[in-house]
Amino acid sequence: MSELDFHVDYFIEVPNLEEEYRVEAEGRLFALTEGWNDFIGAAITIEEIAGVESPFIYQARIVAYIRPENIAVIAKRETPATALNEALSTMEDRIREERNRRMEVWKRVGWWITQTWLQQVSPWDEKFFSLKALLLVLSFDP
């Protein structure tokens, strides 16, 4: 996936947040698209959520536009940078977990298809496939 196909929307209500944090966030999210086509973009929101009686607390919210379902993460910390870094780390973990979960489903389906197919193979077919495999091994020339 190219960077033109991946888009990040920002809604930042915190003044003086350095551009380097935006660049880092976009880079870390874009790195998750490497070799995949399910992640098409994200939205990042950083806001101050402190009340009058409490110290300053910042909230970073990231929504990943990923197929088949979007993933949302929220982190609350004392500074906007730490909230953003924690949200990014959590998002990376959640995306990897979701991809691993989806791959496990396909492994189980593949196993079931293989087992069902093997039960339907006649003894003559088994001999044919064994002979074919033997011929492939014998014809292999490194």
N, C-alpha and C positions, 0 to 999 in steps of 0.2 A: 504494500500500500504506500502510495506517495504522500508527502505532506500536504499536497493540495486536496486529497480526498479526506483528510483528517482535520477537524475543526474544533477549537476550544472556545467557548463563550465565557467571558468573565463578567461578574457582577461584584465589584469590590467596593465596599463602603468604608474602607479604612484608608485614611490619608497616609501618605509617605510610605507606602509599601513598594519596595524596590522592584525594578523591572527584572532583576536577576531571579526573583522568586517565580515570576510568571514564566520566564524562559525555562527554569528548572522544572516547573510543574508540567509545562507542555512537552518538554523533552522526555520526562519519565513516563508520561502517558503515551506518547508516540512510540516509545520503546516497546510498549505492550502490544503494538500492532505488528511487530516484526514476525512475519511468517503466518499471520492470521488475517482474515478478512471480516471478522465479526464485530470489530470495534471501530466505529465510524466517527466518534467525537465525544466531547464531554462539556459539562458546564461546571464552572467553579465559582462559588460564592463565599466571600469572606466578609463577616460583619461583626460589629461589637454588640454584645448582648447583655452588658452589665446594667444593673439597676443602680439606683441612687445609693443604696446601703452596701452593695457588694463591690469588691475590687473589679478592675477591668478584666473582662473575660471575652475572648474572641471565639467565634465559631466559624469553622471552615466546612463547607458542604460541597461534595463532588458527586455529580451524577454522570455515570459512564453510559453513553449510548451504545449498547452492545446487544447483539442479537443472541438469543431470542427474547431476553428480558433485560431491561435497564438495571443497573446496580447503583445504589445510592449509599454514601458514607458521610457521617458527620463526626467531627472532632472538635472538642472545646478545650482551649488552653489559655494561658496567661498572655501569650503574644501571638500575633497573627502568623508569624513565620513557623512557630512550633505547631500551631493548629493545622496549618497547611501541610507541613511535613508529615504529621501523624495521619492526616486524612489520605495523603498520597500513598503512604506505606500500607495502610489498611486497604485501600482500593487495589493496589497491586496484588496483595494477598487474596482478596476476594475474587478478582478476575482469574488468577491462577487456579484457585480452588474450583471455581465454576467450570473452567475449561477441563480440568482433570475429571470432574464429575461427569461431564458430557462424554469424555473419551471412554470412561469406564462403562457407560451404557452401551457404546458401540462395541466394546470388547465382549461384553456379555452376549449381545446379539450375534456377533460373529461366531462365538463359541457355540451358541445354540444352532445356528445354520450349519456349521461344520458337523456337529454331532448328528443332526437330522439327516444331512446328506450322506454321512458315512453309514448310517443304518439302512439306507436305501440302495447301497452299492452291492451288486451281486458278487459272488466269488470270482466269476470270470473277469468282471471289471477290476477287482482288486489285483488280480494277476496282471492284467493289461497295464494298470497304472504303475505297478511295481516294476514291470519290464521297461516301461517308458522312462521311469526315474533312473533305473540302472543304465539304460542307454545314454541318458543325459550325462550321468556321472562319468561313464567311460569315454564319452566324446569330448569331455572338457579338456582343453589344452591350455595350460597357463602361459 
